[in-house]
Amino acid sequence: MANMHHMNTRPDRPNTHRTAAGQATVDLAVLNLDDTGVIRDCSQSCAQLFGYRPDELVGIRVSQLLPQLPEQDLVQDGRIHARLAYLCHCGIAFQARHRDGRHFASELFINRLDAHNVVVLVRVLATDKPVGLTRPIH
C-alpha cells in the first residue's frame, strides 16, 4: 500500500484560483519522480506553476524546482526520506522556483507509489506564509 504524507482532500481547497483580473490560475502541480528524485513525468499545470512545458522537465532533478529537496535518493530503506516525510506531514512551507527565478512558497504532498516511483503534489501557498526551510534537507 502506498505511504501518503500530508495529503489534503478537502473540497474547500480548490486547485485553481482567480487573479484580480478574473483569470484562473493553477495552484497545484503533479510531478512523477523516480526514487532518486529525477522527474519522469508531470502534469500540464507545471507549465503555469513553474514556467516549463512538461517535456522540458523530464530527466531533470526535482531539486531544480524545489531547492530544499535532498540531492540524495528520496526513498531510503524502502520509505520516503524520513525528515522530508516529517516536514511534509507538519505542513512546512517549501520554497519552489519558477523558471524566471522567482520563488514562491509551496506545500508538498509526497506519496511512494512503488519501489521506484514517487509522486509529489506541489500546491502554491498564500504569499503571506513564510517558507519554513531555507536550506536543503539532509
Buried (B, 14 or more C-beta within 10 A) or exposed (E): EEBBBBEEEEEEEEBEEEEEEEEEEBBBBBBBBBBBBBBBBBBEBBBBBBBBEBEBBBEEBBBBBBBBBBEEEBBBEEEBBEEBBBBBEEEBBBBBBBEEEEEBBBBBBBBBEEEEBBBBBBBBBEEEEEBBBEEEBE
